[in-house]
Structure formats: structure tokens, C-alpha cells
Amino acid sequence: MSKIPVILSIAGSDSGGGAGIEADIKTIASLGLHPACAITSVTAQNTMGVRSAYDIPCDVIIEQVDAVCEDMDIAWAKSGMLSSSQITSTVAEMVKKHNLKLVVDPVMAAEAGGDLLRKEAIRTLREELLPVSEVVTPNINEASILAGIEIQNVDAAKNAAKIISNTGVKYVIITGGHLDASDIIYDSCNDTYSTIPGTFVKGGTHGSGCTHSSALTSFLAQEYNIKEAARKAKFFVVEAIKGSVPVGKGAGPVNQLAWLLNKPERCTRRND
């Protein structure tokens, strides 16, 4: 049996290394957990945008998830780029088959530019994946699409979170990077809202959504409650943005190792 928590990331690959599976693996490993993965799509992507994407056949996605889950104890899982209805439905079936606790990052577009989710897959996401998930972490634009309403202020974001929770997902965390930098948590079990205040910081943001959801999943796997896990995930992302270093001509990727480089003693798990 695993000696450290294992996190399974089910997501797409970013050839530029800034987002997707690559960001997930760096995040999970830097937090002291073991990252496993099932790749759903392979993108030709860099800091300037997405050039093309190739979807992995669903039977291969199933084989990847089965191989990991039949050998390792998966503490938590997270999903990222699920580009089609067929892939989204397949992942929902895998969640049920292996009884996975899932955090959904509803990736719809790359920070550097380019759509990553077909419009017809949004309905499948709502109707099949969110009902079997624990947490969903949309940004403002993604929350607006999932809820079907316009979001221009915090009250609208709260309303959107409650609408999204009607799918059956337990917790909705709307990240505030496209609003006022504050994150909103809606707990559908207790019908309560919490706010994690934030301020905008300078730095590259490519991969920030993937990094946030991976960090959140990692902290949940270490048995932090949802509010504390969300607070720590936000801090992790802020450090990653501030520590970003330009690597190309476009949107700079966040630096998941900044959290460790600033304070090496954080290498141990459950370090508050």
C-alpha cells in the first residue's frame, strides 16, 4: 500500500509545460504527495496559445485509470481538460467504478488562448460528471457558462455557485482572478458561503487554474477541511504567480516550485 497519499490527475497534456498534466504533477509533487495521471488529450501548445489538440481514445483513458486505481490507493483525484462529451462521460463512469473523490477543474480555454472544451460537452459535464464529484473550481467565465447567468459582481457569483450546486456537486469554489481576486466557496450540504479574500499580484498566470485545483486536491488528501484546503491552495497559487519566470514570448507560466524555494522547510507534509 502507498506510504504517501496518491493523487490521480485526469487531464490533458500541455507541450509547453505550463498547464495541464504538467502543472498538476509539479504541484502535487512539490506538496509532498505522489502524482499519478491519465492523459485525456495531447495539445500542441506554448505560451502563445493552443495550436492543435489530439483526443486520446476513451478506451485508452479507461486503461490508464484502471491501471493506476487497481495498483494504488487513490486518496483524491482531479480532472482538467475533458474536451468532448464522450471523454467527460467516460471519466464520470471511471469515478463511479473506482469510487473516486473528485475535484473538477472545468477547463474551457487556455490562459494563453484557445478553446479546450467543445460546447456540447458542457451539458455532459453538468449532467454526468458534476453529480458524482465532490468539488468544482470554475473561474468567473466558466461559472457563468455552467450557471447560465452573467457574473459581474460577488452577489452574482454567489448566485451562480448555488445554481451550479444544483447539479449535485457538494462544494463550488469560484475563483476570483477575473473579478476581485477573492474566492467564493459554496457548501451545498449546509447552504453556506465563505469568502477567501485576495489581492492581485504581478506575474505569469498560465496554468494558474490547473495549479489551484491540484493544490486544493492535495490539501484535501491531507485531510484539511474544504475552507482550509481552499485557503492554502490560494496561497500556493499566489506564490506560484509571484515566482513565475518568463520562458517564452507569451503568457508566462506560474512557478509551482516557488512555494518550496521560498521556504524549503515546507517539504514536509501537513506543515501549517
N, C-alpha and C positions, 0 to 999 in steps of 0.2 A: 504494500500500500504506500501511497505517496507520503513523504515526510513533510512536505510543504504544500500549501494549497495550490491546486492546478486550476488555471483559468482557460477556458476554451473560447477563442475568438473565431467567429464565423463571419467572414468579411472578404472584401476584395483586396487585391494587391496593387500598391502604388509603386510603379517603377522608379519614381523619383525619391522614394523613401521617406516622404514627409507625412503621409496619412495612411489610412487603411491598416492592413495586417502589420505592416512595418512599424507604424506608430503604436499599435496595440502591443506588439512584442516588446518594444523598447520600454513602454510604460509599465507593463506588468513585471518585467524583469527588474527594472530599477526600483520597484516597490518590494522586491524580495520574494516574489511568487514565481511559479513556473508557468510560462505561456505555452499553450498548445493551439493549433489552428486548423481550420478547414477553409480553404480558399474558394470563394464563390465566383469571382471574376478576376481576370488579369487585365489591368489597364496599361496603356502606353501613355504615361503622364509625366509631367515635370512641373516646375514652379510656374510655368506659363499657362498650363491648363491640361485638359484631357484630350489626347489625340484620337484614341480609339479604345474599345473595350471588348474583351472576349469572355463570354459567359462560360463557366465550367459546367459541363453536363450534370444534370441533377443526380444521376447515379453515382458519379464520381464524388459529389458533395456528400452523399449518403455514406459512401465508403470511407471518406475521411472522418466524418463524425463517428461512425461506428467503430473505426479503428482506435480512435482516441478514447471513447467512452467505455469500450469493452476492456481496456487495459488500465485506465487511470480513474481515480476518484475525482470527478469534476466538482469543485466547490461552487463555482458560478460560471456562467457563460455570458457572452455578449455578442450581439450581431451588429454588423455595419452595413456595407453595401450589399443589398439584395435587389438586383436590378430588374428582375422580372417577376410576374405573378407565379410562375412555375417554381422559381428558386425560393421565393418567400413562402409558398405553400409547403415546399419540401422541408424548409427549416422549421416551420411550425410542427410538422409531423415528427421531426427529429427531437424537438423539445419535449413533445409528449412521450415519445418512445423511450427516451433516456431520463425523463423526469428532471429536466434541467431547470435551474433557476436562471432566468434570462433577463439581461438588460438590453433593451433595444435602442440603438442609435439609428434613427430613421434617416439615413443618409440619402439625400436627394440631389445634391450638387456638390462639386468640388470647390474648395475655397479659391483655388487658382482659376476656376472657370470650367464649366462642362457639366451637363446633366448626367446623373448616375442612377436614376430611378425612372423607369417608364411609368407614365401616368396611370396605366391600367393596373399597375402593381400596388398603387396606394390603397385601393379597395381591399385587396388581399391582405395587405398589412393591417388594416383596421379590423377586418372580419376574421382573420385566421391567426395572425401572429400575436397581436396585442392581447387577445383574450387568454393566451397561455403564457404571458410574460409577467414579470414582477415589476419592472421599471421601464419607462420610456423617457428619452432625454432629447427632445426636439429643441432646436433653436427657434427663434421667433418666426422665421419664414416657414419652417417645417411644421410648427404648431399651428400656424394659420391655415395651412393646407389640410392638415389632419382634422382640425376642428371645423373647417369650412367658414371661418369668420376672419375679418380683418383685425390685426392687432397693432395698435398704435400707442398703448399705454399699459400700465401694470394691471389695472382693473380688467381690461380686455384679455390680458394674458392669463389672469386667474380664471376667467370665464372659459377660455379655450382649454385650460388644463382640466377643468371639470367636465367639459364636453368630451375630451379625449378619454377620460377615465370611464366613460360610459361603454367603452369597448370591453372593459373587464380588467384592464391593467391596474395594478394596485397603486402604483406611485407614478406621478407625472412630474418631471423636473424640466421646466422650461428655462433654458439658459439665456442670459440677458446680454450676450455680446452684441446683439443687433438692436438693443433697446437702451437700457440704462446701466448695464453691467451687473445688475442684480439677478440672481437665480430664484425662481419660484418653485416651491415644492408643494404638490397637492397630494395629500394622503386620502385616498378614496375610502379606506376602511374606517377612518374616523371623521371624514368630511372636514379636514383641517388644512390650512395653508401655513407655510413657513417661508420666510424670505432670507436668502443669504446675500447680504449687501456686498457690493463690489465697486471698484473704480477701474476705469480704462487705463491700461498700461501700454507702453510702446514696445513694439517687437513684432516678429512674424507670427501669423496666426494660422498658416496652413497646417492642417492636422489637429487643430485645437479641439474639434468636436470628438474625433476618434480618441484623442488623448484623455479628454474629460470622461467619456463613458468607460474607457478601460481603467482609469484610476478609480472611478466610482465602483466598478465591479470588483476591483482588487480590494478596496476597503470594506466592501460588503462581505467579501470572502474572509476577511479578518475579523468579522463579527461586530463591526461598527453598526450602529443603527442608521437608518436612512438619512437623518439630518446630519449626523456627524460625518458619515461617509461622503455626503454631498459637499459639506463644508471643506473637508480635507481634499476632495477631488478638485474643487475650485481653486484652492491654494496651490495645488500641484500644477494646474494649468497656467495660473498666473506666473509662477516661477518659470515654467517652460517657455512662455511668451517672452518674458523679460530676458531669458537666457538664449533666445534664438540667434542664430548666426546665418547671414545670407550665404546661400550655396548656389544660387542661380540668378537668372535675370528677372524673375517674377516674385510671386508671393513667398516670403521666407517661411520655412517650416519651424514649428515650435521645437524646443530642445528638451526632450524628456529627461535628459541626464542632469539638467540644471539643478533639479531638486537635490540630487546627490552631491554634485560638485560644490554647491554652496555650503553643505553641512554633511561631510562624509559619515558622521556617526548615525545618519539616518538609514544606513544599510540594514539595520536590524528591523524585523517586522514588529508591528504594533508599537512603534515609537511615537508617542504622543507629543 
